[in-house]
Amino acid sequence: MATSNVTIDEAGSEERPLLEIRDLAISFQTAGGEFQAVKNAHLTIMPGETVAIVGESGSGKSTTALAAIGLLPENGRVSGGQILLDGEDISHAPERRMIELRGNTIGMVPQDPMSNLNPVWKIGYQVRETLRANGKPNAPADVARVLGEAGLPDSARRAKQYPHEFSGGMRQRALIAIGLSCQPRLLIADEPTSALDVTVQRQILDHLETMTAELGTAVLLITHDLGLAAERADKVVVMYRGNVVEAGPSLELLRNPQHPYTQRLVASAPSLASRRIQAAKAEGIETEELLAPTEAVVEKALSDDVLKVESLSKVFKLRSGVGKSTDFTAVDNVSFNVKRGTTTAIVGESGSGKSTVAQMVLNLLAPTSGRIVFDGVDTSTLNSREIFKFRRRVQPIFQDPYGSLDPMYNIFRTIEEPLRTHKIGDKASREKKVRELLDQVALPQSTMQRYPNELSGGQRQRVAIARALALDPEVIICDEAVSALDVLVQAQVLNLLAELQSNLGLTYLFITHDLAVVRQIADHVCVMQKGKLVETGSTDDVFDSPQQDYTKALLNAIPGASLMLPPVVA
Amino acid sequence: MKSRSVMKSNRQIEHYVAPIDETPLLATDTLKVDAAPLSLWADAWRKLRRRPLFIISALMILLLLVVAFFPGLFTQTAPNDNCQLGDSLAGPSAGHPLGFTFQGCDIYSRVIHGTQASLTVGVVSVIFVLIIGVTLGALAGFFGGWVDTIIARIGDIFFALPLVLGALVVTQLPFFRENKSVFTVVMVIVMLGWPQMARITRGAVIEVRNADFVTAARSLGVSKIGTLVRHVVPNALAPIIVLATMELGVFIVTEATLSFLGIGLPGSIMSWGNDISAAKDTLRTNPEVLMFPATALSITVLSFIMLGDALRDALDPKSRKR
């Protein structure tokens, strides 16, 4: 089987699919009974072809791929249909046969580079393990070659390092090296880059593409990002609630989505949305609201900087031994202004210092130098009573919808807490206010009695918004507020934020790594890199004519940005 | 990129669309409103009441409590009066199902009446260990820095003392020697037992301390102590409860150990430890005299440890994530 690998490229006319999934059904045995995770899934991958499965979390996309490599969890089983690998049905193949196939026929690159490498073994050992398991030559030179091919420079030395010495991108390269080390004919890549920064993501995907093209490996790419799927795959399969709802050539699918779910997905994919909103704006469709402030608010805001950040720096002392410490400058001389009623986005990759800025603006962290002026007052001069008042006017919304609500508090107590803390109203009026807030964030009032664990990510984020709004603040700091949400939910929450802004005249400081989201919501952008502000400007200016190389690189790295899409009218 | 995919796909790819009526579109992100609201405790209770481990241990503990508070329901024989040396080490007879001790006292009655002292020591010790350990552990975990260093070092000193050795030393102090009572035993156990609780609390608090909801509460204007009491500690309770349940069993054994060594409860108080100690002299000839209080002790400890195990599973936060 291994010898046939080399000739696949020329055998383009060979019409037998490499992997064919027919009417696949997968069910899980749970405490609540049998649960159908996948039904009627079908999909074909021709040799050398790249196919992407797109869907939100829980759509069954990963489950389908895991079934293909025989790695379903203990409580899951294939309850119907066939998985044909080169004509052989492997849906119920014995474990011994699957072990034979794994590695040298089907390879896998898992999702999370942080937890998928064993921290107690050297990288080289983990590559060698795969080679040995599949009967390939596994001398140190072979290991180094495999790692080198995956784009790790100085690979012989790198092989002797442990995973903690690698950055996220390097770990993902190591995982790709392991996945491709035995030249499989099919590589399953499950969200291979969703944990990485966009620029790294682009490098890794480019490299993966080159490698698989050289080897003639077919790729099954699993992703939640429609833009990324369309950009990287020949064919896109859309899954929704365990069903394949649409499949077809990637561009065709984007331009002419047929199923209502795909249409919805195309309409809200942030990486594709920039074009759509512009077009909509030109045509004067009501989605203009997405672009935030109404005319009146903008005019009022023109001269009014609600927040001024002046040469702000933050230096952390890192302990490096007894009594010694080294300085780490997390934020370096950052200045920007935020106009009342507008949205300013701070964009940067991990480690750029953007969240540190947010913490300082929230007055939870003292700046090393520089000033933050809120409504004309330097926030560092506030005494404790004034800080208490300041808290009413500036509120945060955090990233992790699972971490930002106290699991012991029900929704009523969660939203009531700010009112109680600031001694606003009596019990009855507070309850009335909570009900109003729930209405504002479009949650039913009956949610009040529930606990966070009963809500989905998007619903929790709505509760977090309601809590932030309880004190009628002027400024809301959104720290990656939508990054953890599925695309459709993300679009909903962004719409809600925009709506609240135009109704209540709110000012947002939006911290994000996702430039695509910035385009949808922000008026002004500050791009940060390694603690420094590299570019600021209006969103249109920054997106249309970026001045700095770093900004250009960031913009280029948005998956799907290069796909010229005609406006979609939903 | 566009040209790439056009170039590469020399194969014909068909465009498939699922029948729409077979895959109906649901509203995005709807809320399930049918089920009753579930708090963490309600959820844990729902899981617990189906576990045999929990049911058995809870019933056992309930029985022990009844025995401890109403020994009269189980035996009419007075444990200390009417001990007749003529009955010394006699076997079971009518009204005396387990036979007699060396001193001629009814074993069954002594085991029943001994429950109270053993449970009291266990429960009171756990209450004090909770008060001291949770307070110090929470402060150390939440504030960190020098507060943490000082509390952790003090804890380490007590932690490093082997329990029996430490108890031997402490009970030789004049105050303890002269006032031997339930109170002194509890004091010794608390003194040597709190660091364990403080450690667990500290770890749990550190885990919760950096959660977003704590930062959110701080930025709402809730004070530091307020966040600690209202948000951090309630979320750190699960491991604390589990440890407290298990330690209850361990402390009962500790009391028995100390009493066995003669440095625990005074002989005038009936406890399993004292009875085991008294029975050791006749262990070779009459092992059953020792066996009955020892069995009672084992069952009690086992019940609490089983309960702790069941609670650990039910309160595991990982099983709650959806």
Interface residues (C-beta under 8 A of the other chain):
Chain A: G12 M46 E49 E231 A233 D234 K235 Y240 R241 N243 V244 V245 E246 A247 G248 P249 S250 L251 E252 L253 Q258 H259 P260 Y261 R264 L362 N363 L364 I387 F388 R391 R392 V394 Q395 P396 F398 Q399 D400 Y402 G403 S404 L405 D406 P407 M408 N410 E417 P418 T421 H422 L443 P444 S446 T447 Q449 R450 Y451 N453 E454 L455 S456 G458 Q459 A464 R467 L471 L488 V489 Q492 S562 L563 M564
Chain B: M1 K2 S5 V6 K8 S9 N10 R11 I13 E14 H15 Y16 V17 A18 I20 E22 T23 L25 L26 T28 D29 L31 K32 V33 A35 P37 L38 S39 L40 D43 A211 D212 F213 T215 A216 A217 R218 S219 L220 G221 V222 G226 H231 P234 N235 P317 R320 K321 R322
